[in-house]
Amino acid sequence: MSDLRPVAVITGASAGIGVALARVFAREGHKLALVARREDRLKALADEIAATSSRRPIVIVDDLGVAGAAARIGAALTEHGAEPQYVVNNAGFGLLGQATRRDAAEQLAMIDLNVRTLTELSLAFVDSLARHRGGVLNVGSVAGFLPGPGMAVYYASKAYVLSFSEALHSELSRRGVRVTVLCPGPVPTEFGQRAGIAKGLGPDFLTVSPEAVAVAGYRGLMRGQRTVVPGLANKLVTLAVRAAPHGLLLRAIGSSQDQRRAADNS
């Protein structure tokens, strides 16, 4: 047995879905460790949560795009007498534009954060997660079910998150560790601004609020679900793409992204 107290580690906790997830976990009585680069936002969120709970979150300021995130987070938690019960891999970003025309270094940085760091943090604390009967919640995307011309590297990174998380769900179930991949469609957050999308991420009937996404992800993790797709319309999309001809999907998505870039540049 460990004397370290269990916490839910939430990355990308300075905005959007990450903030919503932190609020949901706090409301359900979990001690939190909030991880992101923007210290002022993390402290403001910690203050907000502390105002309604005796359990003030641990704040860990870290650039998760730099290799070695798991070791840094583990050391910070140990200093606070804590270890992970849950790991929520929410940090990530996307980039609009053809892969051959986007900056290569920026796209590789996206792979580092969306894929490498997520994998590292999913695997680093398994003993602790098993000890506390916890789990991993990886934030993927409906994009993971689709080909992605116009955002090729981002879509591919989310396809990895989906495949990896579903496989890890199977591998770790025998140890009592839950693994869930949360795959939202369009969500009104800062994602679009970072990606270079100026005029909306998608149609209203597909859009789900960060709060609804967070609640769906939390409930799915606690139930031990393998995959969670918030919103009926988004669920139908993931079912429909399995039957649609792949070439048709490639053309349709490529055309949609071309129209989006043209609208943003107009």
C-alpha positions as a printed Julia matrix, in Angstrom:
266×3 Matrix{Float64}:
   0.0    0.0     0.0
   1.08   3.57   -0.69
   0.85   6.48    1.74
   0.38   8.87   -1.2
  -3.14  10.23   -1.61
  -4.93   9.59   -4.91
  -5.6   12.44   -7.33
  -7.09  12.94  -10.78
  -4.47  14.45  -13.08
  -6.04  16.62  -15.79
  -3.87  17.98  -18.58
  -4.8   20.95  -20.72
  -6.76  22.24  -17.71
  -6.45  25.93  -18.58
  -9.32  26.16  -21.09
 -12.25  24.51  -22.82
 -12.94  20.84  -22.22
 -10.08  20.64  -19.7
 -11.68  23.26  -17.45
 -15.06  21.55  -17.77
 -13.54  18.18  -16.88
 -11.82  19.66  -13.83
 -15.12  21.06  -12.6
 -16.89  17.74  -13.09
 -14.2   15.72  -11.29
 -14.13  18.27   -8.45
 -17.92  18.22   -8.14
 -17.76  14.44   -7.82
 -15.36  14.73   -4.89
 -12.0   13.98   -6.49
  -8.77  15.66   -5.43
  -7.25  17.22   -8.57
  -3.88  17.98  -10.08
  -4.24  20.55  -12.86
  -1.56  20.61  -15.57
  -1.02  23.21  -18.32
   1.36  25.99  -19.39
  -0.73  29.0   -18.34
  -0.15  29.42  -14.63
  -2.58  32.31  -14.18
  -5.47  30.29  -15.58
  -4.61  27.21  -13.53
  -4.46  29.25  -10.34
  -7.78  30.94  -11.13
  -9.41  27.55  -11.68
  -7.84  26.18   -8.49
  -9.21  29.19   -6.59
 -12.66  28.62   -8.05
 -12.67  24.94   -7.07
 -11.24  25.64   -3.62
 -14.06  28.11   -2.96
 -16.61  25.3    -3.04
 -14.43  22.45   -1.75
 -11.95  21.86    1.04
  -9.73  20.05   -1.49
  -7.68  22.68   -3.29
  -6.23  21.33   -6.54
  -2.5   20.87   -7.01
  -1.26  23.22   -9.75
   1.51  21.92  -12.02
   2.76  24.39  -14.62
   4.35  22.41  -17.45
   4.85  22.48  -21.21
   3.66  18.99  -22.09
   5.11  19.26  -25.56
   8.59  18.87  -24.03
   9.75  15.28  -23.6
   9.74  13.83  -20.09
   6.34  15.1   -18.97
   5.51  11.96  -16.98
   8.67  12.2   -14.9
   8.09  15.89  -14.19
   4.46  15.37  -13.24
   5.31  12.34  -11.11
   7.96  14.3    -9.22
   5.6   17.23   -8.63
   2.89  14.91   -7.32
   5.32  13.18   -4.98
   6.3   16.56   -3.54
   2.63  17.06   -2.69
   2.26  13.57   -1.23
   0.04  12.42   -4.1
  -0.1    9.89   -6.93
  -2.53   9.41   -9.84
  -5.79   7.55   -9.49
  -7.03   8.95  -12.79
  -5.11  10.42  -15.71
  -7.1   12.64  -18.06
  -5.17  13.34  -21.26
  -6.96  16.38  -22.62
  -4.01  18.52  -23.84
  -3.75  18.74  -27.61
  -4.24  20.98  -30.63
  -5.03  20.9   -34.33
  -3.92  22.8   -37.43
  -6.01  23.64  -40.48
  -4.24  23.4   -43.82
  -2.64  20.91  -46.18
   0.2   18.98  -44.58
   2.63  19.86  -47.36
   1.98  23.58  -46.86
   2.01  23.77  -43.06
   5.2   24.27  -41.09
   6.77  20.84  -40.54
   8.11  21.65  -37.07
   4.69  22.81  -35.9
   3.08  19.62  -37.19
   5.7   17.46  -35.46
   5.03  19.41  -32.25
   1.37  18.47  -32.65
   2.34  14.81  -32.9
   4.54  15.18  -29.82
   1.64  16.51  -27.75
  -1.34  14.67  -29.23
   0.39  11.29  -29.52
   3.71  10.94  -27.7
   2.82  12.75  -24.49
  -0.63  11.13  -24.34
   0.96   7.71  -24.73
   3.63   8.46  -22.13
   1.12   9.62  -19.53
  -1.28   6.76  -20.28
   1.43   4.2   -19.48
   3.55   5.89  -16.81
   1.27   5.48  -13.8
  -0.45   2.14  -14.39
   0.66   0.68  -11.04
  -0.8    3.67   -9.22
  -4.02   3.54  -11.25
  -4.39  -0.17  -10.49
  -3.7    0.39   -6.79
  -6.53   2.93   -6.57
  -8.89   1.14   -9.01
  -8.81   4.19  -11.28
  -8.25   4.74  -14.95
  -7.34   6.81  -17.99
  -9.58   9.16  -19.95
  -8.06  10.11  -23.31
  -9.68  12.95  -25.24
  -9.85  11.99  -28.88
 -12.26  13.31  -31.51
 -14.87  12.24  -34.01
 -12.06  13.13  -36.44
 -10.38   9.9   -35.34
 -13.01   7.92  -37.25
 -12.41   9.85  -40.48
  -9.74  10.53  -43.08
  -8.59  14.13  -42.87
  -7.35  15.88  -46.0
  -6.96  19.52  -45.06
  -6.07  18.6   -41.47
  -4.19  15.39  -42.2
  -1.82  15.27  -39.23
  -4.49  16.24  -36.69
  -6.98  13.64  -37.93
  -4.23  11.01  -37.98
  -3.21  11.88  -34.42
  -6.79  11.38  -33.24
  -7.06   8.09  -35.14
  -4.04   6.99  -33.11
  -5.68   8.11  -29.85
  -8.8    6.11  -30.7
  -6.93   2.93  -31.68
  -4.43   3.1   -28.82
  -7.05   3.8   -26.17
  -9.36   1.02  -27.29
  -6.48  -1.45  -27.24
  -5.32  -0.22  -23.83
  -8.88  -0.63  -22.55
  -8.6   -4.32  -23.37
  -5.07  -4.76  -22.04
  -5.62  -3.06  -18.69
  -9.08  -4.39  -17.88
  -7.54  -7.47  -16.22
  -5.78  -5.14  -13.77
  -8.96  -3.29  -12.91
  -7.87  -0.12  -14.73
 -10.54   1.58  -16.82
  -9.53   3.21  -20.11
 -12.02   5.36  -22.01
 -11.57   7.42  -25.15
 -13.8   10.5   -25.37
 -14.54  11.49  -28.98
 -16.44  14.78  -29.24
 -17.45  16.48  -32.44
 -17.36  20.28  -32.71
 -17.03  21.97  -29.3
 -16.96  25.78  -28.85
 -13.53  26.28  -27.26
 -10.2   27.92  -28.11
  -9.39  24.94  -30.35
 -10.59  26.71  -33.48
  -8.49  29.8   -32.86
  -5.36  27.7   -32.3
  -6.09  25.61  -35.39
  -6.58  28.66  -37.6
 -10.33  28.14  -38.03
 -12.01  31.52  -37.84
 -15.66  30.83  -38.67
 -16.9   27.89  -36.65
 -15.91  24.26  -36.25
 -19.05  22.66  -37.58
 -22.84  22.8   -37.94
 -24.97  23.53  -34.89
 -26.62  20.1   -34.9
 -23.21  18.49  -34.29
 -21.98  21.01  -31.71
 -21.91  19.97  -28.04
 -20.93  22.22  -25.13
 -17.69  21.61  -23.19
 -19.76  20.94  -20.07
 -21.86  18.25  -21.76
 -18.74  16.66  -23.23
 -17.06  16.59  -19.82
 -20.06  15.02  -18.1
 -20.33  12.35  -20.82
 -16.61  11.58  -20.55
 -16.67  11.34  -16.76
 -19.71   9.08  -16.71
 -18.28   6.87  -19.42
 -15.01   6.47  -17.54
 -16.76   5.6   -14.29
 -18.89   3.04  -16.1
 -15.85   1.5   -17.76
 -16.99   2.32  -21.3
 -14.42   1.87  -24.03
 -15.53   4.74  -26.28
 -17.77   7.76  -25.63
 -19.14   9.94  -28.44
 -21.2   12.82  -26.97
 -24.33  13.82  -28.88
 -26.69  11.63  -30.9
 -25.8   13.3   -34.21
 -22.09  12.64  -33.67
 -22.79   9.0   -32.8
 -24.68   8.67  -36.07
 -21.74  10.2   -37.95
 -19.34   7.6   -36.55
 -21.73   4.82  -37.6
 -22.34   6.24  -41.07
 -18.66   6.59  -41.97
 -18.14   2.87  -41.52
 -20.54   2.2   -44.37
 -19.55   5.09  -46.65
 -17.0    4.5   -49.45
 -13.61   5.69  -48.29
 -12.88   7.57  -51.51
 -16.12   9.48  -51.15
 -15.22  10.47  -47.58
 -11.79  11.68  -48.68
 -13.29  13.89  -51.38
 -16.07  15.22  -49.16
 -13.82  16.1   -46.23
 -11.13  17.58  -48.46
 -13.73  19.76  -50.17
 -15.17  20.85  -46.82
 -11.76  21.89  -45.52
 -11.02  23.77  -48.77
 -14.27  25.69  -48.37
 -13.45  26.43  -44.74
 -10.02  27.85  -45.65
 -11.57  29.93  -48.42
 -14.22  31.31  -46.05
 -11.64  32.13  -43.4
  -9.52  33.98  -45.97
 -12.41  35.93  -47.46
